[in-house]
Amino acid sequence: MLEPNGVYLDIHNDTNSGSIKDEFQFLLKMLEEKKLKPYIDTIFEMHQVVEAHRYVEEGHKRGHVVLQIDA
């Protein structure tokens, strides 16, 4: 569901007119301009991948679940 004047961005669709790089640049611009506000429910560290998967499967999440990957 989108808000009025919302933008749907599908970067996985190979039929997009622009390249994936263009789509990511557009997404980054929207984030920087605060026009896109992702809701992050929980951040798990990579070693907690099993717990993260369980959390999602059990229906607890109310936003995005992120796996943090250390450099």
All heavy atoms as a GROMACS GRO file, in nm:
protein
  586
    1MET      N    1   0.084  -0.116   0.000
    1MET     CA    2   0.000   0.000   0.000
    1MET      C    3   0.090   0.124   0.000
    1MET      O    4   0.185   0.131   0.076
    1MET     CB    5  -0.089   0.000   0.125
    1MET     CG    6  -0.174   0.122   0.133
    1MET     SD    7  -0.269   0.137   0.285
    1MET     CE    8  -0.369  -0.007   0.282
    2LEU      N    9   0.058   0.216  -0.086
    2LEU     CA   10   0.134   0.341  -0.094
    2LEU      C   11   0.049   0.457  -0.045
    2LEU      O   12  -0.073   0.456  -0.060
    2LEU     CB   13   0.175   0.370  -0.238
    2LEU     CG   14   0.281   0.282  -0.300
    2LEU    CD1   15   0.298   0.318  -0.448
    2LEU    CD2   16   0.412   0.295  -0.228
    3GLU      N   17   0.115   0.554   0.012
    3GLU     CA   18   0.048   0.678   0.048
    3GLU      C   19   0.020   0.755  -0.081
    3GLU      O   20   0.080   0.728  -0.184
    3GLU     CB   21   0.136   0.762   0.140
    3GLU     CG   22   0.156   0.700   0.276
    3GLU     CD   23   0.236   0.792   0.369
    3GLU    OE1   24   0.255   0.910   0.336
    3GLU    OE2   25   0.278   0.743   0.474
    4PRO      N   26  -0.072   0.853  -0.077
    4PRO     CA   27  -0.092   0.936  -0.196
    4PRO      C   28   0.042   0.995  -0.241
    4PRO      O   29   0.123   1.037  -0.160
    4PRO     CB   30  -0.187   1.047  -0.147
    4PRO     CG   31  -0.260   0.984  -0.032
    4PRO     CD   32  -0.160   0.891   0.034
    5ASN      N   33   0.066   0.993  -0.369
    5ASN     CA   34   0.191   1.039  -0.429
    5ASN      C   35   0.311   0.954  -0.389
    5ASN      O   36   0.425   0.996  -0.403
    5ASN     CB   37   0.219   1.187  -0.395
    5ASN     CG   38   0.110   1.277  -0.444
    5ASN    OD1   39   0.060   1.260  -0.555
    5ASN    ND2   40   0.071   1.372  -0.363
    6GLY      N   41   0.286   0.833  -0.339
    6GLY     CA   42   0.394   0.743  -0.303
    6GLY      C   43   0.464   0.690  -0.428
    6GLY      O   44   0.412   0.695  -0.537
    7VAL      N   45   0.584   0.639  -0.409
    7VAL     CA   46   0.663   0.587  -0.520
    7VAL      C   47   0.692   0.440  -0.495
    7VAL      O   48   0.739   0.403  -0.387
    7VAL     CB   49   0.796   0.665  -0.532
    7VAL    CG1   50   0.884   0.602  -0.640
    7VAL    CG2   51   0.771   0.811  -0.562
    8TYR      N   52   0.663   0.356  -0.593
    8TYR     CA   53   0.696   0.214  -0.585
    8TYR      C   54   0.824   0.193  -0.664
    8TYR      O   55   0.833   0.227  -0.781
    8TYR     CB   56   0.583   0.130  -0.644
    8TYR     CG   57   0.616  -0.017  -0.647
    8TYR    CD1   58   0.616  -0.092  -0.530
    8TYR    CD2   59   0.647  -0.080  -0.766
    8TYR    CE1   60   0.647  -0.227  -0.533
    8TYR    CE2   61   0.678  -0.215  -0.770
    8TYR     CZ   62   0.677  -0.287  -0.652
    8TYR     OH   63   0.708  -0.420  -0.655
    9LEU      N   64   0.925   0.140  -0.599
    9LEU     CA   65   1.054   0.117  -0.662
    9LEU      C   66   1.085  -0.030  -0.658
    9LEU      O   67   1.099  -0.089  -0.551
    9LEU     CB   68   1.163   0.197  -0.588
    9LEU     CG   69   1.305   0.182  -0.638
    9LEU    CD1   70   1.317   0.236  -0.781
    9LEU    CD2   71   1.400   0.255  -0.546
   10ASP      N   72   1.095  -0.092  -0.775
   10ASP     CA   73   1.124  -0.235  -0.785
   10ASP      C   74   1.260  -0.251  -0.852
   10ASP      O   75   1.273  -0.242  -0.973
   10ASP     CB   76   1.016  -0.305  -0.866
   10ASP     CG   77   1.041  -0.454  -0.881
   10ASP    OD1   78   1.138  -0.505  -0.821
   10ASP    OD2   79   0.965  -0.518  -0.953
   11ILE      N   80   1.363  -0.273  -0.771
   11ILE     CA   81   1.498  -0.283  -0.827
   11ILE      C   82   1.530  -0.425  -0.872
   11ILE      O   83   1.637  -0.449  -0.926
   11ILE     CB   84   1.604  -0.233  -0.727
   11ILE    CG1   85   1.600  -0.316  -0.599
   11ILE    CG2   86   1.587  -0.086  -0.699
   11ILE    CD1   87   1.716  -0.290  -0.507
   12HIS      N   88   1.439  -0.519  -0.853
   12HIS     CA   89   1.463  -0.658  -0.893
   12HIS      C   90   1.407  -0.689  -1.030
   12HIS      O   91   1.425  -0.797  -1.080
   12HIS     CB   92   1.404  -0.754  -0.791
   12HIS     CG   93   1.460  -0.738  -0.653
   12HIS    ND1   94   1.588  -0.699  -0.628
   12HIS    CD2   95   1.404  -0.756  -0.533
   12HIS    CE1   96   1.609  -0.693  -0.498
   12HIS    NE2   97   1.499  -0.727  -0.439
   13ASN      N   98   1.338  -0.596  -1.090
   13ASN     CA   99   1.273  -0.619  -1.217
   13ASN      C  100   1.368  -0.584  -1.331
   13ASN      O  101   1.404  -0.469  -1.349
   13ASN     CB  102   1.145  -0.534  -1.225
   13ASN     CG  103   1.064  -0.564  -1.348
   13ASN    OD1  104   1.109  -0.633  -1.438
   13ASN    ND2  105   0.946  -0.510  -1.352
   14ASP      N  106   1.406  -0.682  -1.411
   14ASP     CA  107   1.500  -0.659  -1.521
   14ASP      C  108   1.439  -0.578  -1.634
   14ASP      O  109   1.509  -0.534  -1.724
   14ASP     CB  110   1.550  -0.792  -1.578
   14ASP     CG  111   1.640  -0.865  -1.478
   14ASP    OD1  112   1.700  -0.798  -1.393
   14ASP    OD2  113   1.650  -0.989  -1.487
   15THR      N  114   1.307  -0.556  -1.632
   15THR     CA  115   1.242  -0.482  -1.740
   15THR      C  116   1.237  -0.332  -1.712
   15THR      O  117   1.183  -0.257  -1.791
   15THR     CB  118   1.099  -0.534  -1.763
   15THR    OG1  119   1.023  -0.514  -1.644
   15THR    CG2  120   1.100  -0.680  -1.800
   16ASN      N  121   1.295  -0.287  -1.599
   16ASN     CA  122   1.298  -0.143  -1.571
   16ASN      C  123   1.373  -0.072  -1.682
   16ASN      O  124   1.467  -0.124  -1.740
   16ASN     CB  125   1.368  -0.114  -1.437
   16ASN     CG  126   1.281  -0.151  -1.319
   16ASN    OD1  127   1.161  -0.167  -1.332
   16ASN    ND2  128   1.342  -0.164  -1.205
   17SER      N  129   1.333   0.052  -1.709
   17SER     CA  130   1.397   0.127  -1.816
   17SER      C  131   1.540   0.168  -1.780
   17SER      O  132   1.623   0.184  -1.867
   17SER     CB  133   1.314   0.250  -1.851
   17SER     OG  134   1.299   0.331  -1.736
   18GLY      N  135   1.568   0.188  -1.651
   18GLY     CA  136   1.702   0.227  -1.608
   18GLY      C  137   1.781   0.108  -1.560
   18GLY      O  138   1.731  -0.003  -1.547
   19SER      N  139   1.908   0.131  -1.532
   19SER     CA  140   1.991   0.024  -1.481
   19SER      C  141   1.969   0.010  -1.330
   19SER      O  142   1.913   0.098  -1.266
   19SER     CB  143   2.139   0.054  -1.508
   19SER     OG  144   2.181   0.163  -1.428
   20ILE      N  145   2.015  -0.100  -1.274
   20ILE     CA  146   2.004  -0.120  -1.130
   20ILE      C  147   2.082  -0.011  -1.056
   20ILE      O  148   2.039   0.039  -0.954
   20ILE     CB  149   2.050  -0.262  -1.091
   20ILE    CG1  150   1.948  -0.364  -1.139
   20ILE    CG2  151   2.070  -0.272  -0.941
   20ILE    CD1  152   1.981  -0.506  -1.108
   21LYS      N  153   2.196   0.029  -1.113
   21LYS     CA  154   2.275   0.137  -1.053
   21LYS      C  155   2.192   0.265  -1.045
   21LYS      O  156   2.191   0.334  -0.944
   21LYS     CB  157   2.402   0.160  -1.134
   21LYS     CG  158   2.489   0.270  -1.077
   21LYS     CD  159   2.615   0.290  -1.161
   21LYS     CE  160   2.697   0.405  -1.106
   21LYS     NZ  161   2.814   0.430  -1.189
   22ASP      N  162   2.119   0.296  -1.152
   22ASP     CA  163   2.032   0.415  -1.152
   22ASP      C  164   1.924   0.404  -1.046
   22ASP      O  165   1.892   0.500  -0.977
   22ASP     CB  166   1.965   0.434  -1.289
   22ASP     CG  167   2.064   0.471  -1.399
   22ASP    OD1  168   2.174   0.520  -1.366
   22ASP    OD2  169   2.031   0.447  -1.516
   23GLU      N  170   1.867   0.285  -1.031
   23GLU     CA  171   1.761   0.263  -0.933
   23GLU      C  172   1.816   0.283  -0.791
   23GLU      O  173   1.752   0.344  -0.706
   23GLU     CB  174   1.700   0.124  -0.948
   23GLU     CG  175   1.634   0.098  -1.082
   23GLU     CD  176   1.509   0.179  -1.103
   23GLU    OE1  177   1.448   0.225  -1.005
   23GLU    OE2  178   1.469   0.195  -1.220
   24PHE      N  179   1.935   0.230  -0.765
   24PHE     CA  180   1.996   0.248  -0.632
   24PHE      C  181   2.029   0.394  -0.605
   24PHE      O  182   2.013   0.442  -0.494
   24PHE     CB  183   2.121   0.161  -0.616
   24PHE     CG  184   2.091   0.021  -0.570
   24PHE    CD1  185   2.119  -0.087  -0.651
   24PHE    CD2  186   2.035  -0.001  -0.444
   24PHE    CE1  187   2.091  -0.216  -0.608
   24PHE    CE2  188   2.008  -0.130  -0.401
   24PHE     CZ  189   2.035  -0.238  -0.483
   25GLN      N  190   2.076   0.465  -0.707
   25GLN     CA  191   2.106   0.608  -0.689
   25GLN      C  192   1.978   0.685  -0.657
   25GLN      O  193   1.978   0.774  -0.573
   25GLN     CB  194   2.175   0.664  -0.812
   25GLN     CG  195   2.318   0.616  -0.824
   25GLN     CD  196   2.386   0.660  -0.952
   25GLN    OE1  197   2.322   0.693  -1.051
   25GLN    NE2  198   2.519   0.659  -0.950
   26PHE      N  199   1.868   0.650  -0.723
   26PHE     CA  200   1.739   0.712  -0.695
   26PHE      C  201   1.695   0.682  -0.552
   26PHE      O  202   1.652   0.771  -0.479
   26PHE     CB  203   1.635   0.661  -0.795
   26PHE     CG  204   1.496   0.710  -0.768
   26PHE    CD1  205   1.463   0.843  -0.790
   26PHE    CD2  206   1.398   0.623  -0.722
   26PHE    CE1  207   1.334   0.888  -0.764
   26PHE    CE2  208   1.270   0.668  -0.697
   26PHE     CZ  209   1.238   0.800  -0.719
   27LEU      N  210   1.711   0.558  -0.511
   27LEU     CA  211   1.675   0.517  -0.376
   27LEU      C  212   1.760   0.592  -0.273
   27LEU      O  213   1.708   0.643  -0.173
   27LEU     CB  214   1.695   0.366  -0.361
   27LEU     CG  215   1.664   0.303  -0.227
   27LEU    CD1  216   1.518   0.322  -0.190
   27LEU    CD2  217   1.698   0.155  -0.230
   28LEU      N  218   1.890   0.601  -0.295
   28LEU     CA  219   1.978   0.674  -0.204
   28LEU      C  220   1.940   0.820  -0.194
   28LEU      O  221   1.935   0.878  -0.085
   28LEU     CB  222   2.124   0.660  -0.251
   28LEU     CG  223   2.229   0.729  -0.165
   28LEU    CD1  224   2.226   0.676  -0.021
   28LEU    CD2  225   2.367   0.712  -0.226
   29LYS      N  226   1.907   0.882  -0.307
   29LYS     CA  227   1.864   1.022  -0.307
   29LYS      C  228   1.738   1.039  -0.223
   29LYS      O  229   1.726   1.134  -0.145
   29LYS     CB  230   1.840   1.069  -0.450
   29LYS     CG  231   1.797   1.213  -0.461
   29LYS     CD  232   1.772   1.253  -0.605
   29LYS     CE  233   1.718   1.395  -0.608
   29LYS     NZ  234   1.656   1.429  -0.733
   30MET      N  235   1.642   0.949  -0.239
   30MET     CA  236   1.518   0.958  -0.161
   30MET      C  237   1.545   0.944  -0.012
   30MET      O  238   1.485   1.013   0.070
   30MET     CB  239   1.417   0.855  -0.210
   30MET     CG  240   1.363   0.886  -0.346
   30MET     SD  241   1.225   0.782  -0.393
   30MET     CE  242   1.102   0.831  -0.275
   31LEU      N  243   1.636   0.854   0.024
   31LEU     CA  244   1.672   0.837   0.165
   31LEU      C  245   1.738   0.963   0.219
   31LEU      O  246   1.706   1.009   0.329
   31LEU     CB  247   1.765   0.717   0.182
   31LEU     CG  248   1.701   0.580   0.170
   31LEU    CD1  249   1.808   0.472   0.158
   31LEU    CD2  250   1.611   0.552   0.288
   32GLU      N  251   1.832   1.019   0.142
   32GLU     CA  252   1.902   1.140   0.186
   32GLU      C  253   1.809   1.258   0.201
   32GLU      O  254   1.827   1.341   0.290
   32GLU     CB  255   2.015   1.174   0.087
   32GLU     CG  256   2.131   1.076   0.093
   32GLU     CD  257   2.232   1.097  -0.018
   32GLU    OE1  258   2.199   1.164  -0.119
   32GLU    OE2  259   2.344   1.045  -0.004
   33GLU      N  260   1.707   1.267   0.116
   33GLU     CA  261   1.611   1.377   0.122
   33GLU      C  262   1.497   1.350   0.220
   33GLU      O  263   1.402   1.427   0.227
   33GLU     CB  264   1.555   1.404  -0.018
   33GLU     CG  265   1.659   1.454  -0.116
   33GLU     CD  266   1.606   1.469  -0.257
   33GLU    OE1  267   1.491   1.427  -0.284
   33GLU    OE2  268   1.681   1.520  -0.342
   34LYS      N  269   1.507   1.239   0.293
   34LYS     CA  270   1.406   1.201   0.392
   34LYS      C  271   1.267   1.182   0.329
   34LYS      O  272   1.166   1.199   0.394
   34LYS     CB  273   1.398   1.303   0.505
   34LYS     CG  274   1.531   1.337   0.570
   34LYS     CD  275   1.559   1.244   0.684
   34LYS     CE  276   1.678   1.298   0.762
   34LYS     NZ  277   1.784   1.209   0.774
   35LYS      N  278   1.264   1.144   0.201
   35LYS     CA  279   1.138   1.116   0.133
   35LYS      C  280   1.100   0.970   0.145
   35LYS      O  281   0.990   0.931   0.112
   35LYS     CB  282   1.148   1.155  -0.014
   35LYS     CG  283   1.159   1.303  -0.037
   35LYS     CD  284   1.166   1.335  -0.183
   35LYS     CE  285   1.176   1.485  -0.205
   35LYS     NZ  286   1.190   1.517  -0.348
   36LEU      N  287   1.194   0.890   0.191
   36LEU     CA  288   1.171   0.748   0.212
   36LEU      C  289   1.209   0.717   0.355
   36LEU      O  290   1.319   0.750   0.399
   36LEU     CB  291   1.257   0.666   0.116
   36LEU     CG  292   1.246   0.516   0.124
   36LEU    CD1  293   1.106   0.472   0.084
   36LEU    CD2  294   1.347   0.452   0.031
   37LYS      N  295   1.117   0.659   0.429
   37LYS     CA  296   1.142   0.633   0.570
   37LYS      C  297   1.120   0.485   0.600
   37LYS      O  298   1.009   0.443   0.633
   37LYS     CB  299   1.047   0.718   0.656
   37LYS     CG  300   1.065   0.866   0.633
   37LYS     CD  301   0.958   0.945   0.703
   37LYS     CE  302   0.966   1.090   0.660
   37LYS     NZ  303   0.851   1.166   0.698
   38PRO      N  304   1.225   0.405   0.585
   38PRO     CA  305   1.209   0.262   0.614
   38PRO      C  306   1.187   0.241   0.764
   38PRO      O  307   1.244   0.311   0.846
   38PRO     CB  308   1.342   0.201   0.569
   38PRO     CG  309   1.439   0.313   0.574
   38PRO     CD  310   1.361   0.439   0.546
   39TYR      N  311   1.101   0.147   0.796
   39TYR     CA  312   1.077   0.115   0.936
   39TYR      C  313   1.153  -0.013   0.970
   39TYR      O  314   1.124  -0.120   0.917
   39TYR     CB  315   0.927   0.096   0.963
   39TYR     CG  316   0.902   0.059   1.107
   39TYR    CD1  317   0.909   0.155   1.207
   39TYR    CD2  318   0.877  -0.072   1.143
   39TYR    CE1  319   0.889   0.122   1.339
   39TYR    CE2  320   0.856  -0.106   1.276
   39TYR     CZ  321   0.863  -0.009   1.372
   39TYR     OH  322   0.845  -0.043   1.504
   40ILE      N  323   1.252   0.001   1.055
   40ILE     CA  324   1.332  -0.114   1.097
   40ILE      C  325   1.283  -0.159   1.233
   40ILE      O  326   1.286  -0.084   1.330
   40ILE     CB  327   1.482  -0.078   1.101
   40ILE    CG1  328   1.528  -0.042   0.960
   40ILE    CG2  329   1.564  -0.195   1.158
   40ILE    CD1  330   1.670   0.004   0.951
   41ASP      N  331   1.235  -0.281   1.237
   41ASP     CA  332   1.182  -0.340   1.360
   41ASP      C  333   1.297  -0.380   1.452
   41ASP      O  334   1.304  -0.338   1.566
   41ASP     CB  335   1.098  -0.463   1.322
   41ASP     CG  336   1.043  -0.538   1.442
   41ASP    OD1  337   1.122  -0.581   1.528
   41ASP    OD2  338   0.921  -0.556   1.449
   42THR      N  339   1.386  -0.463   1.400
   42THR     CA  340   1.493  -0.520   1.482
   42THR      C  341   1.618  -0.540   1.398
   42THR      O  342   1.610  -0.571   1.280
   42THR     CB  343   1.451  -0.658   1.539
   42THR    OG1  344   1.326  -0.644   1.605
   42THR    CG2  345   1.552  -0.712   1.637
   43ILE      N  346   1.734  -0.523   1.461
   43ILE     CA  347   1.861  -0.551   1.396
   43ILE      C  348   1.927  -0.668   1.470
   43ILE      O  349   1.943  -0.664   1.591
   43ILE     CB  350   1.954  -0.428   1.400
   43ILE    CG1  351   1.890  -0.311   1.326
   43ILE    CG2  352   2.090  -0.463   1.340
   43ILE    CD1  353   1.967  -0.181   1.337
   44PHE      N  354   1.958  -0.773   1.394
   44PHE     CA  355   2.028  -0.888   1.448
   44PHE      C  356   2.169  -0.890   1.392
   44PHE      O  357   2.191  -0.848   1.279
   44PHE     CB  358   1.959  -1.019   1.406
   44PHE     CG  359   1.826  -1.044   1.472
   44PHE    CD1  360   1.708  -1.001   1.413
   44PHE    CD2  361   1.820  -1.112   1.592
   44PHE    CE1  362   1.586  -1.026   1.472
   44PHE    CE2  363   1.698  -1.137   1.653
   44PHE     CZ  364   1.581  -1.094   1.593
   45GLU      N  365   2.264  -0.939   1.469
   45GLU     CA  366   2.398  -0.959   1.418
   45GLU      C  367   2.400  -1.089   1.337
   45GLU      O  368   2.314  -1.176   1.356
   45GLU     CB  369   2.498  -0.963   1.532
   45GLU     CG  370   2.508  -0.827   1.602
   45GLU     CD  371   2.618  -0.821   1.706
   45GLU    OE1  372   2.713  -0.902   1.697
   45GLU    OE2  373   2.608  -0.737   1.796
   46MET      N  374   2.496  -1.101   1.248
   46MET     CA  375   2.500  -1.215   1.158
   46MET      C  376   2.499  -1.349   1.232
   46MET      O  377   2.437  -1.444   1.186
   46MET     CB  378   2.622  -1.205   1.067
   46MET     CG  379   2.616  -1.296   0.950
   46MET     SD  380   2.472  -1.256   0.850
   46MET     CE  381   2.500  -1.361   0.713
   47HIS      N  382   2.565  -1.356   1.347
   47HIS     CA  383   2.567  -1.483   1.420
   47HIS      C  384   2.430  -1.516   1.481
   47HIS      O  385   2.411  -1.626   1.531
   47HIS     CB  386   2.677  -1.482   1.527
   47HIS     CG  387   2.648  -1.392   1.644
   47HIS    ND1  388   2.682  -1.258   1.643
   47HIS    CD2  389   2.586  -1.415   1.763
   47HIS    CE1  390   2.643  -1.204   1.757
   47HIS    NE2  391   2.585  -1.296   1.831
   48GLN      N  392   2.335  -1.424   1.472
   48GLN     CA  393   2.200  -1.446   1.524
   48GLN      C  394   2.101  -1.476   1.412
   48GLN      O  395   1.981  -1.462   1.430
   48GLN     CB  396   2.152  -1.322   1.599
   48GLN     CG  397   2.232  -1.286   1.721
   48GLN     CD  398   2.186  -1.156   1.780
   48GLN    OE1  399   2.193  -1.051   1.717
   48GLN    NE2  400   2.135  -1.162   1.903
   49VAL      N  401   2.151  -1.522   1.297
   49VAL     CA  402   2.065  -1.544   1.181
   49VAL      C  403   1.951  -1.641   1.211
   49VAL      O  404   1.839  -1.623   1.164
   49VAL     CB  405   2.147  -1.587   1.057
   49VAL    CG1  406   2.208  -1.723   1.077
   49VAL    CG2  407   2.063  -1.579   0.932
   50VAL      N  408   1.977  -1.744   1.290
   50VAL     CA  409   1.872  -1.841   1.324
   50VAL      C  410   1.762  -1.773   1.406
   50VAL      O  411   1.643  -1.790   1.379
   50VAL     CB  412   1.930  -1.962   1.399
   50VAL    CG1  413   1.820  -2.053   1.450
   50VAL    CG2  414   2.026  -2.039   1.310
   51GLU      N  415   1.802  -1.693   1.505
   51GLU     CA  416   1.705  -1.621   1.587
   51GLU      C  417   1.625  -1.522   1.502
   51GLU      O  418   1.504  -1.507   1.520
   51GLU     CB  419   1.774  -1.547   1.701
   51GLU     CG  420   1.833  -1.638   1.807
   51GLU     CD  421   1.976  -1.682   1.776
   51GLU    OE1  422   2.023  -1.666   1.661
   51GLU    OE2  423   2.039  -1.735   1.868
   52ALA      N  424   1.692  -1.454   1.408
   52ALA     CA  425   1.624  -1.359   1.321
   52ALA      C  426   1.519  -1.429   1.236
   52ALA      O  427   1.406  -1.382   1.223
   52ALA     CB  428   1.725  -1.287   1.232
   53HIS      N  429   1.556  -1.541   1.180
   53HIS     CA  430   1.463  -1.618   1.096
   53HIS      C  431   1.344  -1.664   1.180
   53HIS      O  432   1.229  -1.653   1.137
   53HIS     CB  433   1.536  -1.737   1.034
   53HIS     CG  434   1.466  -1.793   0.916
   53HIS    ND1  435   1.363  -1.881   0.927
   53HIS    CD2  436   1.486  -1.772   0.784
   53HIS    CE1  437   1.320  -1.914   0.807
   53HIS    NE2  438   1.393  -1.849   0.718
   54ARG      N  439   1.370  -1.712   1.298
   54ARG     CA  440   1.263  -1.757   1.388
   54ARG      C  441   1.170  -1.640   1.422
   54ARG      O  442   1.048  -1.654   1.423
   54ARG     CB  443   1.323  -1.817   1.514
   54ARG     CG  444   1.221  -1.883   1.605
   54ARG     CD  445   1.284  -1.953   1.725
   54ARG     NE  446   1.376  -2.059   1.680
   54ARG     CZ  447   1.504  -2.066   1.712
   54ARG    NH1  448   1.560  -1.975   1.790
   54ARG    NH2  449   1.579  -2.165   1.668
   55TYR      N  450   1.228  -1.523   1.451
   55TYR     CA  451   1.151  -1.403   1.484
   55TYR      C  452   1.054  -1.368   1.372
   55TYR      O  453   0.937  -1.339   1.397
   55TYR     CB  454   1.249  -1.288   1.509
   55TYR     CG  455   1.187  -1.157   1.550
   55TYR    CD1  456   1.143  -1.137   1.680
   55TYR    CD2  457   1.176  -1.053   1.460
   55TYR    CE1  458   1.088  -1.016   1.719
   55TYR    CE2  459   1.121  -0.932   1.497
   55TYR     CZ  460   1.077  -0.914   1.627
   55TYR     OH  461   1.022  -0.794   1.665
   56VAL      N  462   1.101  -1.375   1.249
   56VAL     CA  463   1.015  -1.344   1.134
   56VAL      C  464   0.908  -1.451   1.117
   56VAL      O  465   0.790  -1.420   1.100
   56VAL     CB  466   1.100  -1.331   1.006
   56VAL    CG1  467   1.011  -1.322   0.882
   56VAL    CG2  468   1.193  -1.210   1.015
   57GLU      N  469   0.948  -1.579   1.123
   57GLU     CA  470   0.852  -1.689   1.104
   57GLU      C  471   0.741  -1.689   1.207
   57GLU      O  472   0.628  -1.726   1.177
   57GLU     CB  473   0.925  -1.824   1.109
   57GLU     CG  474   0.999  -1.858   0.983
   57GLU     CD  475   1.056  -1.999   0.989
   57GLU    OE1  476   1.081  -2.050   1.101
   57GLU    OE2  477   1.076  -2.057   0.881
   58GLU      N  478   0.772  -1.649   1.329
   58GLU     CA  479   0.672  -1.651   1.436
   58GLU      C  480   0.577  -1.532   1.429
   58GLU      O  481   0.484  -1.522   1.510
   58GLU     CB  482   0.741  -1.658   1.571
   58GLU     CG  483   0.810  -1.791   1.594
   58GLU     CD  484   0.890  -1.797   1.723
   58GLU    OE1  485   0.904  -1.693   1.791
   58GLU    OE2  486   0.940  -1.907   1.755
   59GLY      N  487   0.598  -1.443   1.334
   59GLY     CA  488   0.506  -1.333   1.312
   59GLY      C  489   0.522  -1.217   1.408
   59GLY      O  490   0.430  -1.137   1.424
   60HIS      N  491   0.638  -1.204   1.470
   60HIS     CA  492   0.660  -1.095   1.565
   60HIS      C  493   0.695  -0.962   1.499
   60HIS      O  494   0.674  -0.857   1.558
   60HIS     CB  495   0.772  -1.132   1.663
   60HIS     CG  496   0.742  -1.251   1.746
   60HIS    ND1  497   0.637  -1.255   1.835
   60HIS    CD2  498   0.802  -1.372   1.752
   60HIS    CE1  499   0.635  -1.374   1.894
   60HIS    NE2  500   0.734  -1.447   1.846
   61LYS      N  501   0.750  -0.966   1.380
   61LYS     CA  502   0.802  -0.843   1.320
   61LYS      C  503   0.690  -0.748   1.280
   61LYS      O  504   0.583  -0.788   1.240
   61LYS     CB  505   0.892  -0.874   1.201
   61LYS     CG  506   0.822  -0.912   1.074
   61LYS     CD  507   0.926  -0.939   0.965
   61LYS     CE  508   0.862  -0.929   0.829
   61LYS     NZ  509   0.868  -0.797   0.771
   62ARG      N  510   0.721  -0.620   1.292
   62ARG     CA  511   0.626  -0.514   1.256
   62ARG      C  512   0.689  -0.418   1.156
   62ARG      O  513   0.632  -0.316   1.123
   62ARG     CB  514   0.582  -0.437   1.380
   62ARG     CG  515   0.508  -0.522   1.479
   62ARG     CD  516   0.372  -0.562   1.423
   62ARG     NE  517   0.302  -0.648   1.515
   62ARG     CZ  518   0.274  -0.774   1.495
   62ARG    NH1  519   0.312  -0.832   1.383
   62ARG    NH2  520   0.210  -0.846   1.582
   63GLY      N  521   0.807  -0.450   1.111
   63GLY     CA  522   0.880  -0.370   1.013
   63GLY      C  523   0.987  -0.458   0.954
   63GLY      O  524   0.977  -0.580   0.958
   64HIS      N  525   1.091  -0.397   0.903
   64HIS     CA  526   1.200  -0.474   0.845
   64HIS      C  527   1.292  -0.531   0.951
   64HIS      O  528   1.318  -0.469   1.052
   64HIS     CB  529   1.281  -0.386   0.749
   64HIS     CG  530   1.201  -0.337   0.634
   64HIS    ND1  531   1.163  -0.416   0.528
   64HIS    CD2  532   1.149  -0.215   0.609
   64HIS    CE1  533   1.092  -0.346   0.443
   64HIS    NE2  534   1.082  -0.222   0.489
   65VAL      N  535   1.338  -0.652   0.926
   65VAL     CA  536   1.437  -0.716   1.012
   65VAL      C  537   1.570  -0.713   0.936
   65VAL      O  538   1.577  -0.755   0.821
   65VAL     CB  539   1.395  -0.860   1.047
   65VAL    CG1  540   1.506  -0.931   1.123
   65VAL    CG2  541   1.266  -0.860   1.128
   66VAL      N  542   1.673  -0.662   1.001
   66VAL     CA  543   1.802  -0.640   0.937
   66VAL      C  544   1.906  -0.732   0.997
   66VAL      O  545   1.913  -0.748   1.119
   66VAL     CB  546   1.847  -0.493   0.956
   66VAL    CG1  547   1.986  -0.471   0.900
   66VAL    CG2  548   1.746  -0.399   0.892
   67LEU      N  549   1.988  -0.793   0.910
   67LEU     CA  550   2.106  -0.867   0.955
   67LEU      C  551   2.226  -0.776   0.937
   67LEU      O  552   2.256  -0.733   0.827
   67LEU     CB  553   2.126  -0.995   0.874
   67LEU     CG  554   2.035  -1.111   0.905
   67LEU    CD1  555   2.063  -1.226   0.810
   67LEU    CD2  556   2.050  -1.155   1.048
   68GLN      N  557   2.294  -0.747   1.046
   68GLN     CA  558   2.411  -0.660   1.040
   68GLN      C  559   2.533  -0.744   1.012
   68GLN      O  560   2.563  -0.840   1.084
   68GLN     CB  561   2.428  -0.587   1.173
   68GLN     CG  562   2.543  -0.492   1.177
   68GLN     CD  563   2.544  -0.409   1.303
   68GLN    OE1  564   2.443  -0.388   1.364
   68GLN    NE2  565   2.662  -0.366   1.342
   69ILE      N  566   2.604  -0.708   0.906
   69ILE     CA  567   2.724  -0.781   0.865
   69ILE      C  568   2.844  -0.697   0.900
   69ILE      O  569   2.858  -0.584   0.852
   69ILE     CB  570   2.721  -0.811   0.715
   69ILE    CG1  571   2.596  -0.894   0.682
   69ILE    CG2  572   2.848  -0.882   0.672
   69ILE    CD1  573   2.572  -0.913   0.535
   70ASP      N  574   2.932  -0.750   0.985
   70ASP     CA  575   3.052  -0.677   1.023
   70ASP      C  576   3.152  -0.678   0.908
   70ASP      O  577   3.163  -0.775   0.835
   70ASP     CB  578   3.116  -0.740   1.146
   70ASP     CG  579   3.028  -0.724   1.270
   70ASP    OD1  580   2.958  -0.622   1.280
   70ASP    OD2  581   3.031  -0.815   1.356
   71ALA      N  582   3.225  -0.568   0.896
   71ALA     CA  583   3.323  -0.556   0.786
   71ALA      C  584   3.442  -0.644   0.811
   71ALA      O  585   3.481  -0.677   0.916
   71ALA     CB  586   3.368  -0.411   0.774
   0.00000   0.00000   0.00000
